[in-house]
Amino acid sequence: HLLGSGAILNEALAAAELLESKYGVAADVWSATSYKELYRDAIECERWNLLNPGKKEKRPYLAELLAKEQGVFVAASDYQKVLPATVAKWFPGPLHILGTDGFGRSDSRQELRDFFEVDARYIALAALHELALSGAIKPAVVTGALKDLGIDPGKKNPHVD
């Protein structure tokens, strides 16, 4: 499952196509329009449940929406990683988060997305990595994807370097 926010939704769609065509991995793409609203809804449900013991518990919209979904999840955003991280606990599976923490040093949006590792290639790589961690695919697929996608594993970390 690939989640895209704002303009990165197009990158998530491209990543889904890449995963299907190159690796035979089908992916659903979800539009995450507001992590802040998803978080607000979820913590309101938790508060209500805390203050209303014995009553039927409320479930956050996100948890309801994803309740029957299986597999791994990748959230990619033009915003900081912390936004999708605020709702990670309500996902039914692992959530790998890609975001643009820090300041970019790029001439174009595409270069900026490459710099912060949030373009279609990195979204696809994150999905393959999570699938390998879950045992659904072999780690060698991820190793091959690095080369196929032209991703340098020695690239400086944009969030630290």
Rosetta constraint file for C-alpha pairs under 8 A:
AtomPair CA 1 CA 27 HARMONIC 5.33 0.50
AtomPair CA 1 CA 28 HARMONIC 4.83 0.50
AtomPair CA 1 CA 29 HARMONIC 5.92 0.50
AtomPair CA 1 CA 30 HARMONIC 7.25 0.50
AtomPair CA 1 CA 71 HARMONIC 7.23 0.50
AtomPair CA 1 CA 72 HARMONIC 6.13 0.50
AtomPair CA 1 CA 73 HARMONIC 4.70 0.50
AtomPair CA 1 CA 74 HARMONIC 6.30 0.50
AtomPair CA 2 CA 12 HARMONIC 6.08 0.50
AtomPair CA 2 CA 16 HARMONIC 7.48 0.50
AtomPair CA 2 CA 27 HARMONIC 6.67 0.50
AtomPair CA 2 CA 28 HARMONIC 6.09 0.50
AtomPair CA 2 CA 29 HARMONIC 4.74 0.50
AtomPair CA 2 CA 30 HARMONIC 6.06 0.50
AtomPair CA 2 CA 73 HARMONIC 5.90 0.50
AtomPair CA 2 CA 74 HARMONIC 4.94 0.50
AtomPair CA 2 CA 75 HARMONIC 6.05 0.50
AtomPair CA 2 CA 76 HARMONIC 7.69 0.50
AtomPair CA 2 CA 123 HARMONIC 7.76 0.50
AtomPair CA 2 CA 127 HARMONIC 7.85 0.50
AtomPair CA 3 CA 9 HARMONIC 7.18 0.50
AtomPair CA 3 CA 12 HARMONIC 6.70 0.50
AtomPair CA 3 CA 29 HARMONIC 5.77 0.50
AtomPair CA 3 CA 30 HARMONIC 4.64 0.50
AtomPair CA 3 CA 31 HARMONIC 5.75 0.50
AtomPair CA 3 CA 32 HARMONIC 6.09 0.50
AtomPair CA 3 CA 73 HARMONIC 7.46 0.50
AtomPair CA 3 CA 74 HARMONIC 6.03 0.50
AtomPair CA 3 CA 75 HARMONIC 4.55 0.50
AtomPair CA 3 CA 76 HARMONIC 6.11 0.50
AtomPair CA 4 CA 8 HARMONIC 5.31 0.50
AtomPair CA 4 CA 9 HARMONIC 3.99 0.50
AtomPair CA 4 CA 10 HARMONIC 7.52 0.50
AtomPair CA 4 CA 11 HARMONIC 7.48 0.50
AtomPair CA 4 CA 12 HARMONIC 5.60 0.50
AtomPair CA 4 CA 29 HARMONIC 7.41 0.50
AtomPair CA 4 CA 30 HARMONIC 6.38 0.50
AtomPair CA 4 CA 31 HARMONIC 5.30 0.50
AtomPair CA 4 CA 32 HARMONIC 5.82 0.50
AtomPair CA 4 CA 75 HARMONIC 6.08 0.50
AtomPair CA 4 CA 76 HARMONIC 5.17 0.50
AtomPair CA 4 CA 77 HARMONIC 6.05 0.50
AtomPair CA 5 CA 9 HARMONIC 5.37 0.50
AtomPair CA 5 CA 31 HARMONIC 6.10 0.50
AtomPair CA 5 CA 32 HARMONIC 5.08 0.50
AtomPair CA 5 CA 33 HARMONIC 5.91 0.50
AtomPair CA 5 CA 34 HARMONIC 7.78 0.50
AtomPair CA 5 CA 76 HARMONIC 6.62 0.50
AtomPair CA 5 CA 77 HARMONIC 5.08 0.50
AtomPair CA 5 CA 78 HARMONIC 7.04 0.50
AtomPair CA 6 CA 31 HARMONIC 7.99 0.50
AtomPair CA 6 CA 32 HARMONIC 7.81 0.50
AtomPair CA 6 CA 33 HARMONIC 6.89 0.50
AtomPair CA 6 CA 77 HARMONIC 7.26 0.50
AtomPair CA 6 CA 78 HARMONIC 7.28 0.50
AtomPair CA 7 CA 11 HARMONIC 7.59 0.50
AtomPair CA 7 CA 78 HARMONIC 7.37 0.50
AtomPair CA 8 CA 12 HARMONIC 6.34 0.50
AtomPair CA 8 CA 76 HARMONIC 6.67 0.50
AtomPair CA 8 CA 77 HARMONIC 5.87 0.50
AtomPair CA 8 CA 78 HARMONIC 6.36 0.50
AtomPair CA 8 CA 118 HARMONIC 7.67 0.50
AtomPair CA 8 CA 119 HARMONIC 7.50 0.50
AtomPair CA 9 CA 13 HARMONIC 6.28 0.50
AtomPair CA 9 CA 31 HARMONIC 6.45 0.50
AtomPair CA 9 CA 76 HARMONIC 7.99 0.50
AtomPair CA 10 CA 14 HARMONIC 6.24 0.50
AtomPair CA 11 CA 15 HARMONIC 6.03 0.50
AtomPair CA 11 CA 118 HARMONIC 7.89 0.50
AtomPair CA 11 CA 119 HARMONIC 5.62 0.50
AtomPair CA 11 CA 120 HARMONIC 4.64 0.50
AtomPair CA 11 CA 123 HARMONIC 7.78 0.50
AtomPair CA 12 CA 16 HARMONIC 6.19 0.50
AtomPair CA 12 CA 29 HARMONIC 6.62 0.50
AtomPair CA 12 CA 76 HARMONIC 7.42 0.50
AtomPair CA 12 CA 119 HARMONIC 7.87 0.50
AtomPair CA 12 CA 120 HARMONIC 5.95 0.50
AtomPair CA 12 CA 123 HARMONIC 6.70 0.50
AtomPair CA 13 CA 17 HARMONIC 6.44 0.50
AtomPair CA 13 CA 29 HARMONIC 6.41 0.50
AtomPair CA 13 CA 120 HARMONIC 7.82 0.50
AtomPair CA 14 CA 18 HARMONIC 6.16 0.50
AtomPair CA 14 CA 120 HARMONIC 5.65 0.50
AtomPair CA 15 CA 19 HARMONIC 6.03 0.50
AtomPair CA 15 CA 120 HARMONIC 4.40 0.50
AtomPair CA 15 CA 121 HARMONIC 6.37 0.50
AtomPair CA 15 CA 123 HARMONIC 6.01 0.50
AtomPair CA 15 CA 124 HARMONIC 5.10 0.50
AtomPair CA 16 CA 20 HARMONIC 6.20 0.50
AtomPair CA 16 CA 26 HARMONIC 6.98 0.50
AtomPair CA 16 CA 27 HARMONIC 5.47 0.50
AtomPair CA 16 CA 28 HARMONIC 7.29 0.50
AtomPair CA 16 CA 29 HARMONIC 7.13 0.50
AtomPair CA 16 CA 124 HARMONIC 7.09 0.50
AtomPair CA 17 CA 21 HARMONIC 6.03 0.50
AtomPair CA 18 CA 22 HARMONIC 5.77 0.50
AtomPair CA 18 CA 23 HARMONIC 7.54 0.50
AtomPair CA 18 CA 120 HARMONIC 7.85 0.50
AtomPair CA 18 CA 121 HARMONIC 7.94 0.50
AtomPair CA 18 CA 124 HARMONIC 7.02 0.50
AtomPair CA 19 CA 23 HARMONIC 5.19 0.50
AtomPair CA 19 CA 24 HARMONIC 6.28 0.50
AtomPair CA 19 CA 25 HARMONIC 5.19 0.50
AtomPair CA 19 CA 26 HARMONIC 6.72 0.50
AtomPair CA 19 CA 27 HARMONIC 7.40 0.50
AtomPair CA 19 CA 124 HARMONIC 6.05 0.50
AtomPair CA 20 CA 24 HARMONIC 4.52 0.50
AtomPair CA 20 CA 25 HARMONIC 4.73 0.50
AtomPair CA 20 CA 26 HARMONIC 5.29 0.50
AtomPair CA 20 CA 27 HARMONIC 7.47 0.50
AtomPair CA 21 CA 25 HARMONIC 7.91 0.50
AtomPair CA 34 CA 38 HARMONIC 6.43 0.50
AtomPair CA 35 CA 39 HARMONIC 6.01 0.50
AtomPair CA 35 CA 83 HARMONIC 5.99 0.50
AtomPair CA 35 CA 84 HARMONIC 5.96 0.50
AtomPair CA 35 CA 86 HARMONIC 7.60 0.50
AtomPair CA 35 CA 87 HARMONIC 7.14 0.50
AtomPair CA 36 CA 40 HARMONIC 6.09 0.50
AtomPair CA 36 CA 83 HARMONIC 7.09 0.50
AtomPair CA 37 CA 41 HARMONIC 6.10 0.50
AtomPair CA 38 CA 42 HARMONIC 6.20 0.50
AtomPair CA 38 CA 60 HARMONIC 7.85 0.50
AtomPair CA 38 CA 61 HARMONIC 7.18 0.50
AtomPair CA 38 CA 62 HARMONIC 6.52 0.50
AtomPair CA 38 CA 87 HARMONIC 7.03 0.50
AtomPair CA 39 CA 43 HARMONIC 6.14 0.50
AtomPair CA 39 CA 86 HARMONIC 6.43 0.50
AtomPair CA 39 CA 87 HARMONIC 5.66 0.50
AtomPair CA 40 CA 44 HARMONIC 6.11 0.50
AtomPair CA 41 CA 45 HARMONIC 6.30 0.50
AtomPair CA 41 CA 60 HARMONIC 5.99 0.50
AtomPair CA 41 CA 61 HARMONIC 6.97 0.50
AtomPair CA 42 CA 46 HARMONIC 6.32 0.50
AtomPair CA 42 CA 59 HARMONIC 7.43 0.50
AtomPair CA 42 CA 60 HARMONIC 4.56 0.50
AtomPair CA 42 CA 61 HARMONIC 7.14 0.50
AtomPair CA 42 CA 62 HARMONIC 7.57 0.50
AtomPair CA 42 CA 87 HARMONIC 7.87 0.50
AtomPair CA 42 CA 90 HARMONIC 7.97 0.50
AtomPair CA 43 CA 47 HARMONIC 6.07 0.50
AtomPair CA 43 CA 60 HARMONIC 7.97 0.50
AtomPair CA 44 CA 48 HARMONIC 6.11 0.50
AtomPair CA 45 CA 49 HARMONIC 6.08 0.50
AtomPair CA 45 CA 57 HARMONIC 7.90 0.50
AtomPair CA 45 CA 58 HARMONIC 5.45 0.50
AtomPair CA 45 CA 59 HARMONIC 6.16 0.50
AtomPair CA 45 CA 60 HARMONIC 5.93 0.50
AtomPair CA 46 CA 50 HARMONIC 6.15 0.50
AtomPair CA 46 CA 58 HARMONIC 7.63 0.50
AtomPair CA 47 CA 51 HARMONIC 6.23 0.50
AtomPair CA 48 CA 52 HARMONIC 5.91 0.50
AtomPair CA 48 CA 57 HARMONIC 7.98 0.50
AtomPair CA 48 CA 58 HARMONIC 7.37 0.50
AtomPair CA 49 CA 53 HARMONIC 6.25 0.50
AtomPair CA 49 CA 55 HARMONIC 7.79 0.50
AtomPair CA 49 CA 57 HARMONIC 5.51 0.50
AtomPair CA 49 CA 58 HARMONIC 6.49 0.50
AtomPair CA 59 CA 63 HARMONIC 6.44 0.50
AtomPair CA 59 CA 64 HARMONIC 6.39 0.50
AtomPair CA 60 CA 64 HARMONIC 6.26 0.50
AtomPair CA 60 CA 90 HARMONIC 7.82 0.50
AtomPair CA 61 CA 65 HARMONIC 5.98 0.50
AtomPair CA 62 CA 66 HARMONIC 6.18 0.50
AtomPair CA 62 CA 90 HARMONIC 6.66 0.50
AtomPair CA 62 CA 91 HARMONIC 7.46 0.50
AtomPair CA 63 CA 67 HARMONIC 5.57 0.50
AtomPair CA 63 CA 90 HARMONIC 5.35 0.50
AtomPair CA 63 CA 91 HARMONIC 6.34 0.50
AtomPair CA 63 CA 92 HARMONIC 7.49 0.50
AtomPair CA 66 CA 91 HARMONIC 6.83 0.50
AtomPair CA 66 CA 92 HARMONIC 6.75 0.50
AtomPair CA 67 CA 92 HARMONIC 6.51 0.50
AtomPair CA 69 CA 92 HARMONIC 7.11 0.50
AtomPair CA 70 CA 92 HARMONIC 7.07 0.50
AtomPair CA 70 CA 93 HARMONIC 6.90 0.50
AtomPair CA 71 CA 93 HARMONIC 6.39 0.50
AtomPair CA 71 CA 94 HARMONIC 7.94 0.50
AtomPair CA 71 CA 131 HARMONIC 7.75 0.50
AtomPair CA 72 CA 93 HARMONIC 5.73 0.50
AtomPair CA 72 CA 94 HARMONIC 5.47 0.50
AtomPair CA 72 CA 95 HARMONIC 6.56 0.50
AtomPair CA 72 CA 127 HARMONIC 7.06 0.50
AtomPair CA 72 CA 130 HARMONIC 6.25 0.50
AtomPair CA 72 CA 131 HARMONIC 6.59 0.50
AtomPair CA 73 CA 93 HARMONIC 6.83 0.50
AtomPair CA 73 CA 94 HARMONIC 6.03 0.50
AtomPair CA 73 CA 95 HARMONIC 4.75 0.50
AtomPair CA 73 CA 96 HARMONIC 6.22 0.50
AtomPair CA 73 CA 127 HARMONIC 7.13 0.50
AtomPair CA 73 CA 130 HARMONIC 7.96 0.50
AtomPair CA 74 CA 95 HARMONIC 5.57 0.50
AtomPair CA 74 CA 96 HARMONIC 4.69 0.50
AtomPair CA 74 CA 97 HARMONIC 5.84 0.50
AtomPair CA 74 CA 98 HARMONIC 7.52 0.50
AtomPair CA 74 CA 123 HARMONIC 6.99 0.50
AtomPair CA 74 CA 126 HARMONIC 6.78 0.50
AtomPair CA 74 CA 127 HARMONIC 6.19 0.50
AtomPair CA 75 CA 84 HARMONIC 6.67 0.50
AtomPair CA 75 CA 95 HARMONIC 7.00 0.50
AtomPair CA 75 CA 96 HARMONIC 6.26 0.50
AtomPair CA 75 CA 97 HARMONIC 4.91 0.50
AtomPair CA 75 CA 98 HARMONIC 6.10 0.50
AtomPair CA 76 CA 97 HARMONIC 6.06 0.50
AtomPair CA 76 CA 98 HARMONIC 4.62 0.50
AtomPair CA 76 CA 99 HARMONIC 5.88 0.50
AtomPair CA 76 CA 118 HARMONIC 6.19 0.50
AtomPair CA 76 CA 123 HARMONIC 6.96 0.50
AtomPair CA 77 CA 81 HARMONIC 7.33 0.50
AtomPair CA 77 CA 98 HARMONIC 6.31 0.50
AtomPair CA 77 CA 99 HARMONIC 4.96 0.50
AtomPair CA 77 CA 100 HARMONIC 7.08 0.50
AtomPair CA 77 CA 118 HARMONIC 7.10 0.50
AtomPair CA 78 CA 99 HARMONIC 5.81 0.50
AtomPair CA 78 CA 100 HARMONIC 5.57 0.50
AtomPair CA 78 CA 118 HARMONIC 7.60 0.50
AtomPair CA 79 CA 83 HARMONIC 7.29 0.50
AtomPair CA 79 CA 99 HARMONIC 5.61 0.50
AtomPair CA 79 CA 100 HARMONIC 5.36 0.50
AtomPair CA 79 CA 101 HARMONIC 7.07 0.50
AtomPair CA 80 CA 99 HARMONIC 4.96 0.50
AtomPair CA 80 CA 100 HARMONIC 5.05 0.50
AtomPair CA 80 CA 101 HARMONIC 4.74 0.50
AtomPair CA 81 CA 85 HARMONIC 6.31 0.50
AtomPair CA 81 CA 97 HARMONIC 6.11 0.50
AtomPair CA 81 CA 98 HARMONIC 6.02 0.50
AtomPair CA 81 CA 99 HARMONIC 4.52 0.50
AtomPair CA 81 CA 100 HARMONIC 6.79 0.50
AtomPair CA 81 CA 101 HARMONIC 6.58 0.50
AtomPair CA 82 CA 86 HARMONIC 6.24 0.50
AtomPair CA 83 CA 87 HARMONIC 7.69 0.50
AtomPair CA 84 CA 88 HARMONIC 6.57 0.50
AtomPair CA 84 CA 97 HARMONIC 6.85 0.50
AtomPair CA 85 CA 97 HARMONIC 7.12 0.50
AtomPair CA 87 CA 91 HARMONIC 7.43 0.50
AtomPair CA 88 CA 95 HARMONIC 6.34 0.50
AtomPair CA 91 CA 95 HARMONIC 7.20 0.50
AtomPair CA 94 CA 130 HARMONIC 7.60 0.50
AtomPair CA 96 CA 126 HARMONIC 6.79 0.50
AtomPair CA 96 CA 127 HARMONIC 7.84 0.50
AtomPair CA 96 CA 130 HARMONIC 7.36 0.50
AtomPair CA 98 CA 117 HARMONIC 7.12 0.50
AtomPair CA 98 CA 118 HARMONIC 5.84 0.50
AtomPair CA 98 CA 123 HARMONIC 7.59 0.50
AtomPair CA 99 CA 116 HARMONIC 6.91 0.50
AtomPair CA 99 CA 117 HARMONIC 7.66 0.50
AtomPair CA 99 CA 118 HARMONIC 6.31 0.50
AtomPair CA 100 CA 116 HARMONIC 5.43 0.50
AtomPair CA 100 CA 117 HARMONIC 7.98 0.50
AtomPair CA 100 CA 118 HARMONIC 7.46 0.50
AtomPair CA 100 CA 159 HARMONIC 7.97 0.50
AtomPair CA 101 CA 116 HARMONIC 7.65 0.50
AtomPair CA 101 CA 158 HARMONIC 7.97 0.50
AtomPair CA 101 CA 159 HARMONIC 5.97 0.50
AtomPair CA 102 CA 158 HARMONIC 7.62 0.50
AtomPair CA 102 CA 159 HARMONIC 6.23 0.50
AtomPair CA 104 CA 112 HARMONIC 6.05 0.50
AtomPair CA 104 CA 115 HARMONIC 7.02 0.50
AtomPair CA 104 CA 116 HARMONIC 7.39 0.50
AtomPair CA 105 CA 112 HARMONIC 6.93 0.50
AtomPair CA 105 CA 115 HARMONIC 7.64 0.50
AtomPair CA 106 CA 111 HARMONIC 5.53 0.50
AtomPair CA 106 CA 112 HARMONIC 5.14 0.50
AtomPair CA 106 CA 115 HARMONIC 7.44 0.50
AtomPair CA 107 CA 111 HARMONIC 6.55 0.50
AtomPair CA 107 CA 112 HARMONIC 7.36 0.50
AtomPair CA 108 CA 112 HARMONIC 6.15 0.50
AtomPair CA 109 CA 113 HARMONIC 6.10 0.50
AtomPair CA 110 CA 114 HARMONIC 6.21 0.50
AtomPair CA 110 CA 119 HARMONIC 7.53 0.50
AtomPair CA 111 CA 115 HARMONIC 5.98 0.50
AtomPair CA 112 CA 116 HARMONIC 6.20 0.50
AtomPair CA 113 CA 117 HARMONIC 5.72 0.50
AtomPair CA 113 CA 118 HARMONIC 5.09 0.50
AtomPair CA 113 CA 119 HARMONIC 5.18 0.50
AtomPair CA 114 CA 118 HARMONIC 6.39 0.50
AtomPair CA 114 CA 119 HARMONIC 5.89 0.50
AtomPair CA 115 CA 158 HARMONIC 6.44 0.50
AtomPair CA 116 CA 158 HARMONIC 5.71 0.50
AtomPair CA 116 CA 159 HARMONIC 7.64 0.50
AtomPair CA 117 CA 122 HARMONIC 5.59 0.50
AtomPair CA 117 CA 158 HARMONIC 7.99 0.50
AtomPair CA 118 CA 122 HARMONIC 5.72 0.50
AtomPair CA 118 CA 123 HARMONIC 6.30 0.50
AtomPair CA 119 CA 123 HARMONIC 6.28 0.50
AtomPair CA 120 CA 124 HARMONIC 6.08 0.50
AtomPair CA 121 CA 125 HARMONIC 6.10 0.50
AtomPair CA 121 CA 149 HARMONIC 6.04 0.50
AtomPair CA 121 CA 151 HARMONIC 7.92 0.50
AtomPair CA 122 CA 126 HARMONIC 5.98 0.50
AtomPair CA 123 CA 127 HARMONIC 6.30 0.50
AtomPair CA 124 CA 128 HARMONIC 6.26 0.50
AtomPair CA 125 CA 129 HARMONIC 6.02 0.50
AtomPair CA 125 CA 142 HARMONIC 6.84 0.50
AtomPair CA 125 CA 145 HARMONIC 6.75 0.50
AtomPair CA 125 CA 146 HARMONIC 7.29 0.50
AtomPair CA 126 CA 130 HARMONIC 6.18 0.50
AtomPair CA 127 CA 131 HARMONIC 6.16 0.50
AtomPair CA 128 CA 132 HARMONIC 6.13 0.50
AtomPair CA 128 CA 137 HARMONIC 7.68 0.50
AtomPair CA 128 CA 141 HARMONIC 7.50 0.50
AtomPair CA 128 CA 142 HARMONIC 5.92 0.50
AtomPair CA 129 CA 133 HARMONIC 6.26 0.50
AtomPair CA 129 CA 139 HARMONIC 7.48 0.50
AtomPair CA 129 CA 142 HARMONIC 5.95 0.50
AtomPair CA 130 CA 134 HARMONIC 6.23 0.50
AtomPair CA 131 CA 135 HARMONIC 6.28 0.50
AtomPair CA 131 CA 136 HARMONIC 5.23 0.50
AtomPair CA 131 CA 137 HARMONIC 5.83 0.50
AtomPair CA 132 CA 136 HARMONIC 5.77 0.50
AtomPair CA 132 CA 137 HARMONIC 4.81 0.50
AtomPair CA 132 CA 138 HARMONIC 5.54 0.50
AtomPair CA 132 CA 139 HARMONIC 5.28 0.50
AtomPair CA 132 CA 142 HARMONIC 7.37 0.50
AtomPair CA 133 CA 139 HARMONIC 7.81 0.50
AtomPair CA 137 CA 141 HARMONIC 7.02 0.50
AtomPair CA 138 CA 142 HARMONIC 7.57 0.50
AtomPair CA 139 CA 143 HARMONIC 6.54 0.50
AtomPair CA 140 CA 144 HARMONIC 6.08 0.50
AtomPair CA 141 CA 145 HARMONIC 6.05 0.50
AtomPair CA 142 CA 146 HARMONIC 6.39 0.50
AtomPair CA 143 CA 147 HARMONIC 7.07 0.50
AtomPair CA 144 CA 148 HARMONIC 6.13 0.50
AtomPair CA 145 CA 149 HARMONIC 5.70 0.50
AtomPair CA 146 CA 150 HARMONIC 6.09 0.50
AtomPair CA 146 CA 151 HARMONIC 5.07 0.50
AtomPair CA 146 CA 152 HARMONIC 7.07 0.50
AtomPair CA 146 CA 153 HARMONIC 7.40 0.50
AtomPair CA 147 CA 151 HARMONIC 6.27 0.50
AtomPair CA 147 CA 152 HARMONIC 7.80 0.50
AtomPair CA 156 CA 161 HARMONIC 6.00 0.50
AtomPair CA 157 CA 161 HARMONIC 5.39 0.50
